[in-house]
Amino acid sequence: MEKFLTQVSENISSDVAKIVADIMPMGHICVCYLSRDKALAQKAVKEVSEFEYKITYVEYPDEVVCNSESALDIANSPDDVRLFLGVGGREIAALLCRACEMRPLQYALVTNSPFLYGTGYALKGVFPIKLLIDKDGKDDFADYAKCVGAILAHRVALWEKKYIHYMMGIQDYARLKAEQDLLDSLIGDGQMSDTAKLFNGTLEYAKLYDAPYKPSVEILAELIEHVNLTSDRGESMLLAAIALVKYFKAIVSIEEYSLITPADVSVRCRALAKILDTDVSDLIAMVKDRKFQSKWLYIHYEYRQDLLKEIEDLDAKLLNIIKSAKRFMPDVGYHLGDDYDCNGIIQLIYNLSPIVHECSPIAMADSLLG
């Protein structure tokens, strides 16, 4: 996340004014936000409004669908606009990314949420020159539930990354240890109720986070949203992480293995194609050239017990982690029901292997026979 120069702002209006002045001494700015963030948008541009700037506002309804058509409202702003300023979270970040692909302009983003990863996942390809977090507005407790989900998801992603690095012979122990130490300190015994620790830890982890490939937990979270279990990225990350802890634990719990010819994954590709409404041939093309190596069985066995202990430790903390997330929610998580281990998520995991890294335990499970 340091790619987009994250800064916690003590005075959001002054910091926005400085960013704008550094780019242009005067001119036309387009400010975009959701209706619910109108007060924050007005606060953010208060000092800018006192100088020689023209400001156009683009206000979206809270339930906006973030697609290229919606982004046209930003991209089609007057020709003399020289800077976009987004105020809000994931939705505005996604809309600005799309708009700036259509109309290459710089943009800055202001948020009052500690849930940076919801914003970060929306920033694909086009990054803001600055991401400002309004310190006065970081106490929305519902957003800390999302932080708990994100932290757990990143810990699960790190476990998978370690497994993949072992399989591929990547020796990146110092970075992996730094990530693990920070995440483990945030998780502790799973009782994650300290908002200051969550907020500061999320910022600190953003400086370390490195994703050379898309982790399975992110892919599963997107699928969970796609099948409408939840539209909230924090909740989808929480659900995906819990399910994958259980699944990864099951894979590495088996003591005796043999390596078999990978199972016919075309059935899984067809199931995924139906879920994603995409061409099955595209999915089959992604897996047809996978070549499982016999040495992977040895490597899997060599690291299995260490990885099992690690995932078992995380599994033992899940109950506390779930409670922590739910207690930040306005309805203490009542709306989640029994989604933590529902058949829908189990089916998604079962069909996930064609679209994950070929050395992921999920993909390896296709070729391991206990």
Secondary structure, DSSP 8 states (H G I E B T S, - for coil): -GGG-EEEESSHHHHHHHHHHHH-SSEEEEEEEEGGGHHHHHHHTTTGGGSSEEEEEEEE-TT---SHHHHHHHHTS-TTEEEEEEESSHHHHHHHHHHHHHS---EEEEE--S-HHHHHHH--S---SEEEEEGGG---HHHHHHHHHHHHHHHHHHHHHHHHHHHHT---HHHHHHHHHHHHHHHTTS----HHHHHHHHHHHHHH---SS--HHHHHHHHHHHTTS-S-HHHHHHHHHHHHHHHHHHHHH----EE-----THHHHHHHHHHHT--HHHHHHHHTT----THHHHHHHHHHHHHHHHHHHHHHTHHHHHHHHHHHSTTTTGGGTTGGG-HHHHHHHHT-GGGS-TTSHHHHTTTEE-
